C-alpha cells in the first residue's frame, strides 16, 4: 500500500509545539505506522502485526517510571536511582513545599498519600490529574506539555478549556495551585456581558493564545471572551450532537448486522428482526468487543496486556450509558463509533483499503473538528490501532482479534 495513496489531509501536519520531540518522536511514530500497514505481513495476518506494533514497536513510556525519574532529579538525589524507595514521602514533601496541600491536615495528608501511591504505580493517569501533579511538583508549562504529549500520549494544553488556559498561564508565570483556583473561581463568577461578540480580536487570540494569555491582562481578556461566547458549553453541546448522530447511525448498522444471524436474536422469547431502537449499549458492546472475555456478571474483563497502550479506552455498555446519561464525550468515543460504522457499512467495505482509509480520515477529522476537537493523532496508540484496523481485510474481526490476543498473552 503506497503512502501516496493514503490521505494527505491533516494526517502528517503536526504543529511542532504539540509534541515533545517534533522531529523525532512524532515523525518516527508516523513512519512506524506506515511501515507496519505497508508490510508484507500485514495483509492476511493483520491482527498479529497490529498487536506486535502496539506491544513491541510503538514507543510507550510508563507514567510511573517517568514520574519517579522527575522526582529523583528534582530532589537532587545522589544515590542510585533503582535504590530509592521513598518516592511517596518525597512527593508529599514537594507538594507541601509548593503549597498544594496542608501537611498539618491529617485527613488531607492521608488522601494525598493514597493518590501518590496510586500515581507512582500507574502506567498512566487521567489528564486532569496531570495538571495537579504538575503544580505540586513545580513543573513549568513545557514540562507539563512533555508529560501530556510524550507520556500520556495526549494533546497539549487545550486553550478552549478555561481551566487548562489558566493552568498554562500559572505554570508559565510560576504561579501556585491556589492562585490557579482563585482565577478559576473568578472565571466562574464572571457577570454576563451581552456586548461581547466574536470579532477580529477573538480571532487573533485563537490564532496565538499563548501570546495573549501569558500576561495577566491578556489572560483576563481571553477568559472574558471564552466565558461570554460560551466556547466551552458550545463545544460540549456540539460534541454531544455529533455523538448522538453517530450513535443512531451505528444502531441502524448494528441491527442490520445482527439480523444476518436470526438464530441468535430473541425478543420476548421469540426470534425477531431487530430495529435500530432495539440496539442498546449492551448489544453494541457485544459487537465491538466479541474478543474480550466477560465476567460472571456479563461485564467486560478488566484490561489485559494492552492496558498501558489504551488507558481504558473502551466504548463499553457502561461507558455508553454514562454518555447517554450526561457524562462528557471524549475523542475516543467518537473515533470508536466512526470505526464501528465503517466496519459494518457494506458500501465502505467494498472500497479499496487506501480509499477507505482516505474516507475514514477525512470524515473523522471533519467530525472531530465539528465536535470542537482536533484531528486524528496517530501518535496515540489507540488512534493508531483504530486506523490500522481500517486498512485491514476484515475491520471488525481484526479489531476483536487484537483485543482477544491481549488476553490470550497475559
C-alpha positions as CSV (number, residue, x, y, z in Angstrom):
1,X,0.0,0.0,0.0
2,X,1.6,3.2,-1.1
3,X,2.0,6.3,1.0
4,X,0.9,8.4,-1.9
5,X,-2.4,6.6,-1.9
6,X,-3.1,7.4,1.8
7,X,-4.9,10.6,2.9
8,X,-2.9,13.7,2.7
9,X,-5.4,15.8,4.6
10,X,-4.0,16.8,8.1
11,X,-2.6,13.3,8.9
12,X,1.0,14.4,8.7
13,X,0.6,18.0,9.6
14,X,1.7,18.5,13.2
15,X,2.4,21.7,14.9
16,X,5.9,21.4,16.3
17,X,4.6,22.9,19.6
18,X,2.3,19.9,20.1
19,X,4.9,17.2,20.6
20,X,7.9,16.8,22.9
21,X,10.2,15.7,20.0
22,X,8.7,17.1,16.8
23,X,11.5,15.9,14.6
24,X,11.9,12.5,16.2
25,X,9.0,11.2,18.3
26,X,6.0,12.2,16.2
27,X,7.6,11.6,12.8
28,X,9.1,8.3,13.9
29,X,5.7,7.2,15.2
30,X,4.2,8.1,11.8
31,X,6.9,6.2,9.9
32,X,6.4,3.1,12.1
33,X,2.7,3.4,11.5
34,X,3.1,3.4,7.7
35,X,5.8,0.8,7.7
36,X,3.5,-1.5,9.6
37,X,0.4,-1.2,7.3
38,X,2.6,-1.5,4.2
39,X,4.5,-4.6,5.4
40,X,4.2,-7.9,3.5
41,X,2.8,-9.5,6.7
42,X,0.0,-7.0,7.2
43,X,-2.4,-8.4,4.7
44,X,-3.7,-11.8,5.9
45,X,-2.1,-11.6,9.4
46,X,-3.0,-8.0,10.3
47,X,-4.1,-8.6,13.8
48,X,-0.8,-10.2,14.7
49,X,1.1,-7.3,13.0
50,X,-1.0,-4.7,14.8
51,X,-0.5,-6.4,18.1
52,X,3.2,-6.6,17.6
53,X,3.3,-2.9,16.7
54,X,1.4,-1.9,19.8
55,X,3.4,-4.1,22.2
56,X,6.9,-4.2,20.7
57,X,7.4,-1.4,18.2
58,X,5.4,1.7,19.3
59,X,7.2,3.6,22.0
60,X,5.3,3.5,25.3
61,X,6.6,5.5,28.2
62,X,5.4,4.3,31.6
63,X,4.0,7.2,33.7
64,X,5.2,5.7,37.0
65,X,8.8,5.5,35.7
66,X,8.8,9.0,34.2
67,X,7.2,10.4,37.4
68,X,9.8,8.7,39.6
69,X,12.6,10.0,37.4
70,X,11.3,13.5,37.6
71,X,11.1,13.4,41.4
72,X,14.6,11.9,41.6
73,X,16.1,14.7,39.6
74,X,14.0,17.4,41.2
75,X,15.0,16.3,44.7
76,X,18.7,16.2,43.7
77,X,19.1,12.6,45.0
78,X,22.7,11.3,44.8
79,X,22.1,7.6,45.4
80,X,21.4,5.0,42.7
81,X,18.0,5.6,41.1
82,X,16.9,2.0,41.5
83,X,17.7,2.0,45.2
84,X,15.4,4.9,46.1
85,X,12.1,3.7,47.7
86,X,10.7,6.7,49.5
87,X,9.1,8.4,46.5
88,X,5.6,8.8,48.1
89,X,7.2,10.7,51.0
90,X,9.3,12.8,48.6
91,X,6.2,13.6,46.5
92,X,4.3,14.8,49.6
93,X,7.2,16.9,50.8
94,X,7.5,18.6,47.4
95,X,3.7,19.2,47.2
96,X,3.8,20.8,50.7
97,X,6.7,23.0,49.6
98,X,4.7,24.2,46.7
99,X,1.5,24.9,48.7
100,X,-0.5,22.1,47.1
101,X,-1.7,20.7,50.4
102,X,-1.6,21.4,54.1
103,X,0.6,18.8,55.8
104,X,-0.9,19.7,59.2
105,X,-4.3,18.5,57.9
106,X,-4.3,14.7,58.8
107,X,-7.2,13.8,56.5
108,X,-5.9,15.8,53.6
109,X,-2.5,14.2,54.0
110,X,-4.0,10.7,54.1
111,X,-5.9,11.3,50.9
112,X,-2.9,12.7,49.1
113,X,-0.7,9.8,50.2
114,X,-3.2,7.4,48.7
115,X,-3.1,9.4,45.4
116,X,0.7,9.5,45.5
117,X,0.9,5.7,45.9
118,X,-1.5,5.3,43.0
119,X,0.3,7.7,40.7
120,X,3.7,6.1,41.5
121,X,2.4,2.6,40.5
122,X,0.3,3.6,37.5
123,X,1.1,3.1,33.8
124,X,-1.0,6.3,33.2
125,X,-3.2,8.8,34.9
126,X,-6.2,10.9,33.9
127,X,-5.5,14.1,32.1
128,X,-7.0,16.3,34.9
129,X,-4.7,14.7,37.5
130,X,-1.6,15.6,35.4
131,X,-2.2,19.3,36.0
132,X,-2.5,19.0,39.8
133,X,0.7,16.8,39.7
134,X,2.4,19.5,37.6
135,X,1.7,22.2,40.1
136,X,2.6,20.0,43.1
137,X,5.9,19.0,41.6
138,X,6.7,22.6,40.4
139,X,6.7,21.7,36.7
140,X,6.8,24.6,34.3
141,X,4.5,24.7,31.3
142,X,6.9,22.9,29.0
143,X,7.4,20.1,31.4
144,X,3.7,19.5,31.8
145,X,3.5,19.6,28.0
146,X,6.1,16.8,27.9
147,X,4.1,14.7,30.2
148,X,0.9,15.3,28.3
149,X,2.3,14.5,24.8
150,X,5.1,12.1,25.4
151,X,4.0,10.1,28.5
152,X,0.2,10.3,28.3
153,X,0.2,10.4,24.5
154,X,-2.4,13.1,24.6
155,X,-2.8,16.5,23.1
156,X,-1.0,19.5,24.5
157,X,-2.7,22.3,26.6
158,X,-6.3,23.0,25.3
159,X,-6.8,26.7,25.0
160,X,-10.6,26.3,24.5
161,X,-10.7,25.0,28.1
162,X,-10.8,27.7,30.7
163,X,-9.1,25.5,33.3
164,X,-6.2,24.4,31.0
165,X,-5.8,28.0,29.8
166,X,-5.4,29.2,33.4
167,X,-3.1,26.3,34.3
168,X,-0.8,27.2,31.4
169,X,-0.7,30.9,32.4
170,X,0.1,30.0,36.0
171,X,2.8,27.5,35.2
172,X,4.3,29.8,32.6
173,X,4.5,32.5,35.2
174,X,5.4,30.3,38.2
175,X,2.1,30.8,40.0
176,X,0.7,28.4,42.5
177,X,-2.2,25.9,42.5
178,X,-4.1,28.2,44.9
179,X,-3.6,31.2,42.6
180,X,-5.0,29.0,39.7
181,X,-8.0,28.1,41.8
182,X,-8.7,31.8,42.5
183,X,-8.5,32.5,38.8
184,X,-10.9,29.7,38.1
185,X,-13.3,30.9,40.7
186,X,-13.2,34.4,39.2
187,X,-13.9,32.9,35.8
188,X,-16.9,31.1,37.0
189,X,-18.3,34.2,38.8
190,X,-18.0,36.5,35.7
191,X,-21.1,38.5,35.2
192,X,-22.8,38.3,31.8
193,X,-21.7,40.8,29.2
194,X,-24.1,40.8,26.2
195,X,-21.9,43.3,24.4
196,X,-19.2,40.7,23.7
197,X,-19.4,39.2,20.2
198,X,-17.0,37.2,18.0
199,X,-14.7,39.7,16.4
200,X,-11.2,40.2,14.9
201,X,-9.7,40.4,18.4
202,X,-11.1,37.0,19.3
203,X,-9.9,35.5,16.0
204,X,-6.4,36.8,16.7
205,X,-6.4,35.4,20.2
206,X,-7.4,32.0,18.9
207,X,-4.6,32.0,16.4
208,X,-1.9,32.6,19.0
209,X,-3.4,32.1,22.5
210,X,-0.1,31.8,24.3
211,X,0.9,35.3,23.3
212,X,-2.2,36.7,24.9
213,X,-2.6,34.6,28.0
214,X,1.0,34.8,29.1
215,X,0.2,38.2,30.7
216,X,-2.5,38.8,33.4
217,X,-4.2,41.5,31.3
218,X,-4.2,39.2,28.2
219,X,-5.5,36.3,30.3
220,X,-8.3,38.3,31.7
221,X,-9.4,39.4,28.2
222,X,-9.1,35.9,26.8
223,X,-11.1,34.3,29.6
224,X,-13.7,37.1,29.2
225,X,-14.2,36.0,25.6
226,X,-14.3,32.3,26.5
227,X,-17.0,32.9,29.1
228,X,-19.2,35.4,27.3
229,X,-19.1,33.5,24.0
230,X,-19.8,30.2,25.8
231,X,-17.0,28.4,24.0
232,X,-16.7,25.5,26.4
233,X,-20.5,25.0,26.6
234,X,-20.8,25.2,22.8
235,X,-18.1,22.6,22.4
236,X,-19.8,20.2,24.8
237,X,-23.2,20.7,23.0
238,X,-21.6,20.2,19.6
239,X,-19.7,17.0,20.8
240,X,-23.0,15.6,22.1
241,X,-24.8,16.3,18.9
242,X,-22.0,14.6,16.9
243,X,-22.1,11.6,19.3
244,X,-25.8,11.1,19.0
245,X,-25.8,11.3,15.2
246,X,-23.1,8.7,15.1
247,X,-24.8,6.5,17.7
248,X,-28.0,6.5,15.7
249,X,-26.1,5.5,12.5
250,X,-24.3,2.8,14.5
251,X,-27.6,1.5,15.9
252,X,-29.0,1.0,12.4
253,X,-25.9,-0.8,11.1
254,X,-25.7,-3.0,14.2
255,X,-29.4,-4.0,13.8
256,X,-28.7,-4.9,10.1
257,X,-25.6,-6.8,11.1
258,X,-27.3,-8.9,13.8
259,X,-30.3,-9.6,11.5
260,X,-28.0,-11.6,9.4
261,X,-27.9,-14.1,12.2
262,X,-31.6,-14.6,13.1
263,X,-31.0,-17.7,15.2
264,X,-29.0,-15.5,17.7
265,X,-31.7,-12.9,18.1
266,X,-34.5,-13.3,20.6
267,X,-37.1,-10.7,21.5
268,X,-39.8,-11.6,24.1
269,X,-38.6,-15.2,23.9
270,X,-39.1,-15.4,20.1
271,X,-36.9,-14.9,17.1
272,X,-37.4,-11.4,15.7
273,X,-35.9,-8.9,13.3
274,X,-34.2,-6.1,15.2
275,X,-34.8,-2.5,14.6
276,X,-32.4,0.4,15.3
277,X,-34.1,1.2,18.6
278,X,-33.6,-2.5,19.7
279,X,-29.8,-1.9,19.7
280,X,-29.0,-1.0,23.3
281,X,-25.5,-0.3,24.7
282,X,-25.1,-4.0,25.7
283,X,-25.7,-5.2,22.1
284,X,-23.4,-2.6,20.7
285,X,-20.7,-3.7,23.2
286,X,-21.1,-7.3,22.2
287,X,-20.4,-6.5,18.6
288,X,-17.4,-4.3,19.3
289,X,-15.7,-6.5,21.9
290,X,-16.5,-10.0,20.9
291,X,-12.9,-10.8,21.6
292,X,-12.9,-9.7,25.2
293,X,-13.9,-12.3,27.9
294,X,-16.7,-11.3,30.3
295,X,-17.1,-11.9,34.0
296,X,-20.0,-13.9,35.6
297,X,-21.9,-10.6,35.7
298,X,-21.5,-10.1,32.0
299,X,-19.1,-7.2,32.3
300,X,-16.0,-7.0,30.1
301,X,-12.9,-8.4,31.9
302,X,-10.5,-5.8,33.2
303,X,-7.7,-4.7,30.8
304,X,-5.1,-7.2,29.9
305,X,-1.8,-6.6,28.2
306,X,-3.0,-3.5,26.2
307,X,-3.9,-1.5,29.4
308,X,-0.7,0.6,29.0
309,X,-1.5,1.4,25.4
310,X,-5.2,2.0,25.6
311,X,-5.7,3.6,29.0
312,X,-9.3,2.4,29.5
313,X,-10.4,3.4,26.0
314,X,-13.3,1.0,25.7
315,X,-16.7,2.0,24.5
316,X,-18.4,-0.4,26.9
317,X,-22.1,-0.5,27.7
318,X,-21.3,1.3,31.0
319,X,-19.4,4.0,29.1
320,X,-22.3,4.4,26.5
321,X,-24.9,4.5,29.3
322,X,-22.8,7.1,31.1
323,X,-22.7,9.3,28.0
324,X,-26.4,8.9,27.3
325,X,-26.9,9.9,31.0
326,X,-24.9,13.2,30.5
327,X,-21.2,12.3,31.0
328,X,-18.8,14.3,28.9
329,X,-17.8,12.9,25.5
330,X,-14.2,12.1,24.8
331,X,-12.3,11.8,21.5
332,X,-12.1,8.0,21.6
333,X,-15.9,7.7,22.0
334,X,-16.4,9.4,18.6
335,X,-13.5,7.7,16.9
336,X,-14.7,4.3,18.1
337,X,-18.2,4.9,16.8
338,X,-17.0,6.1,13.4
339,X,-14.8,2.9,13.2
340,X,-17.8,0.7,14.1
341,X,-19.8,2.4,11.3
342,X,-17.0,1.7,8.8
343,X,-16.7,-1.8,10.0
344,X,-20.4,-2.6,9.4
345,X,-21.2,-0.5,6.3
346,X,-21.2,-2.8,3.3
347,X,-20.6,0.1,0.9
348,X,-17.5,1.2,2.7
349,X,-16.2,-2.4,2.9
350,X,-16.3,-2.8,-0.8
351,X,-13.8,0.1,-1.3
352,X,-10.1,-0.5,-1.6
353,X,-8.1,-0.1,1.6
354,X,-6.5,3.2,0.6
355,X,-9.8,4.7,-0.5
356,X,-11.5,3.5,2.7
357,X,-8.6,4.9,4.8
358,X,-8.8,8.3,3.0
359,X,-12.6,8.5,3.6
360,X,-12.2,7.4,7.2
361,X,-9.5,10.0,8.0
362,X,-11.4,12.8,6.2
363,X,-14.8,12.1,7.8
364,X,-13.3,11.5,11.3
365,X,-11.3,14.7,11.1
366,X,-14.3,16.7,10.0
367,X,-16.5,15.3,12.8
368,X,-13.8,15.8,15.4
369,X,-13.4,19.4,14.4
370,X,-17.2,19.9,14.4
371,X,-17.2,18.5,18.0
372,X,-14.5,21.1,19.0
373,X,-11.7,18.6,19.0
374,X,-8.5,18.3,16.8
375,X,-7.9,15.8,14.1
376,X,-6.7,12.2,14.4
377,X,-3.4,11.8,16.3
378,X,-1.7,8.6,15.2
379,X,1.0,9.0,17.9
380,X,-1.7,8.0,20.3
381,X,-1.7,4.1,20.5
382,X,-5.4,3.7,20.5
383,X,-5.9,6.0,17.5
384,X,-3.1,4.3,15.6
385,X,-4.8,0.9,16.4
386,X,-8.1,2.0,15.0
387,X,-6.6,3.4,11.8
388,X,-4.7,0.2,11.3
389,X,-7.9,-1.8,11.6
390,X,-9.5,0.4,9.0
391,X,-7.0,-0.8,6.3
392,X,-7.1,-4.5,7.4
393,X,-9.0,-7.1,5.3
394,X,-11.8,-7.6,7.9
395,X,-12.2,-4.5,10.1
396,X,-14.4,-5.9,12.9
397,X,-12.6,-9.3,13.2
398,X,-9.2,-7.6,13.3
399,X,-10.4,-5.2,16.0
400,X,-11.8,-8.0,18.1
401,X,-8.8,-10.2,17.3
402,X,-6.3,-7.7,18.7
403,X,-8.3,-7.4,21.9
404,X,-8.5,-11.2,22.2
405,X,-4.8,-11.6,21.6
406,X,-4.1,-9.2,24.5
407,X,-6.0,-11.6,26.9
408,X,-4.5,-14.8,25.4
409,X,-1.0,-13.5,26.0
410,X,-1.5,-12.3,29.6
